[in-house]
């Protein structure tokens, strides 16, 4: 009975090992995961660059608007009749 049990355990172990992925399959899976990782990193870098560009554009637009408003206010103030120094 012990011999049969040992044989059954050995056969089960060999079956599990034989059903596992081969080295080639493992390498292909690792290459696929590396590709996905590289794509993800590239997407994050692109989003980061786009965000920085959007903030810089918003800052420049805000500054330009403030300058135009200041010019308009100065022109309006100069056109008003009032005290002259």
C-alpha angles and dihedrals in degrees: 000000000000092000091052091048092050090048091050092050091047091048091050092050092048089048092054093048093047093051094054124103118279123240089256092053091047091050091049091050091049091050090051091050091048090052091051090048092051091049091050092050091049091051092050091049091049092050090048092051091047091050093050091048091049092051092048091049092049090049092050092046091049092049092048091050091050091050092049091049091049090050091049091048091049092049091047092049092048091050093054115093109237145115116343122200 
